[in-house]
Amino acid sequence: IMKDTHLFVSGSCDSMSKLWDYREKKACVMTFPGHESDINSVDFFPDGNAFATASDDSTCRLFDIRAYRQVQRYANEKILCGITSVAFSRSGKHLFAGYDDYNCYVWDTITGVNTQQLAGHENRVSCLGVHPQGQALCTGSWDTLLRVWSV
């Protein structure tokens, strides 16, 4: 759900993400194709005009709502596992993604380059969240631990 709006975005096992307007009779207002497998997580860009998705196809994608299209794809041929969770930095400069390979990867949202690997969990990263002021990232894992990272 985008804060202070009537919009929310969803991802599904049909590999589609959908933008919804709960004020509309037909609540789904846009469908965004692109992924090749289940979508496990979605997050709005801080300004609300775009959103990111995380999928079992080993990619994250950035969709621009105003342009109604995908504008970036985050992937690395060496990372071949599912992605469980995704969140933007407060500024939107970075996209954090939790992976089944026990890592959290940091992507530059503009260039699509992987800028950092946050390693330390002993099982898949199942969730993550960014502090509201933006100074920390917390990752949760099936190893039963939470790790807090300075970002």
C-alpha positions in Angstrom: 0.0 0.0 0.0 1.4 3.4 -0.9 1.2 5.7 2.0 -1.4 8.5 1.8 -2.9 7.2 -1.5 -5.6 4.9 -2.7 -3.2 2.6 -4.5 -1.6 -0.7 -3.7 0.5 -3.2 -5.7 0.5 -7.0 -5.7 2.6 -9.8 -7.1 1.4 -13.2 -7.8 2.3 -16.8 -8.8 1.1 -15.9 -12.3 4.3 -13.8 -12.7 2.3 -10.6 -13.0 2.3 -7.6 -10.8 -0.9 -5.5 -10.6 -1.7 -2.0 -9.5 -5.0 -1.6 -7.6 -7.2 1.4 -6.8 -9.6 0.4 -4.1 -11.9 3.3 -5.0 -12.6 1.8 -8.5 -15.3 -0.7 -9.2 -12.8 -2.7 -11.2 -10.1 -2.4 -8.6 -7.2 -3.6 -10.8 -6.2 -0.6 -12.9 -2.9 -1.9 -14.5 -1.1 -5.2 -15.0 2.6 -5.4 -15.5 4.1 -8.4 -17.2 7.8 -9.3 -17.2 8.7 -12.0 -14.7 9.1 -15.6 -15.6 8.1 -17.1 -12.2 6.3 -16.3 -9.0 6.5 -12.8 -7.6 7.3 -13.0 -3.9 7.6 -9.4 -2.8 6.7 -5.8 -4.0 7.6 -2.4 -2.7 6.7 1.1 -3.8 9.5 3.6 -4.8 9.6 6.4 -2.2 7.9 8.9 -4.4 5.1 6.5 -5.2 5.5 6.7 -9.0 7.2 3.3 -9.4 7.5 -0.1 -7.7 9.9 -3.0 -7.5 9.2 -6.7 -7.6 11.2 -9.7 -6.5 10.7 -13.1 -8.1 11.7 -16.8 -8.1 13.1 -16.1 -11.6 16.2 -14.6 -9.8 15.4 -11.0 -10.8 14.1 -7.9 -9.3 12.4 -5.4 -11.7 11.5 -1.7 -11.5 8.2 -0.6 -13.0 7.2 3.0 -13.7 3.5 3.5 -13.1 3.3 6.7 -15.2 5.0 5.1 -18.2 3.3 1.8 -17.7 6.4 -0.2 -18.3 9.4 -1.9 -16.8 12.4 0.5 -16.6 15.1 -1.6 -15.0 16.0 -5.2 -14.4 18.3 -6.3 -11.5 20.0 -9.6 -12.1 23.4 -11.3 -12.2 24.2 -14.5 -14.0 26.0 -15.7 -11.0 23.0 -15.4 -8.7 20.5 -18.1 -9.7 18.1 -18.4 -6.8 14.8 -17.0 -5.8 14.3 -13.6 -4.2 12.0 -13.5 -1.1 11.9 -9.8 -0.2 12.6 -6.4 -1.6 12.7 -2.8 -0.2 14.0 0.6 -1.3 16.4 2.8 0.6 14.7 6.0 1.9 16.2 8.0 -0.9 15.4 5.4 -3.5 19.0 5.2 -4.6 19.3 1.6 -3.6 17.1 -1.5 -3.8 17.7 -4.2 -1.1 16.7 -7.8 -2.0 16.8 -10.9 0.2 17.8 -14.1 -1.6 17.5 -17.8 -1.1 21.3 -18.1 -1.2 21.5 -16.6 2.4 22.5 -13.1 1.2 21.0 -9.7 0.8 22.1 -7.9 -2.3 22.1 -4.1 -2.8 21.4 -2.8 -6.3 21.8 0.8 -7.6 18.3 1.6 -8.8 19.4 3.7 -11.8 22.3 1.7 -13.2 21.0 -1.7 -12.2 24.5 -2.6 -10.9 24.9 -4.8 -7.8 26.9 -2.6 -5.4 27.1 -4.7 -2.3 26.5 -8.2 -0.9 25.4 -8.4 2.7 26.5 -11.9 3.9 26.2 -13.4 7.3 23.0 -15.5 7.5 23.1 -19.3 7.6 19.8 -19.9 5.7 17.6 -18.0 3.3 16.8 -14.4 3.9 13.0 -14.4 4.3 12.3 -10.7 5.0 13.9 -7.3 5.3 12.9 -3.8 6.2 14.5 -0.3 6.1 14.4 2.0 9.2 12.0 4.9 8.5 14.8 7.4 8.8 16.9 5.3 6.4 20.0 4.6 8.5 19.6 0.9 8.9 18.4 -2.3 7.2 17.2 -5.3 9.1 17.2 -8.8 7.5 15.4 -11.8 8.9 16.4 -15.4 8.0 15.3 -19.0 8.3 18.4 -19.3 10.5 16.1 -17.6 13.2 18.3 -14.5 13.3 17.7 -10.8 12.6 20.7 -8.9 11.4 20.9 -5.1 11.4 23.1 -3.4 8.8 24.2 0.2 8.6 23.3 1.5 5.2 
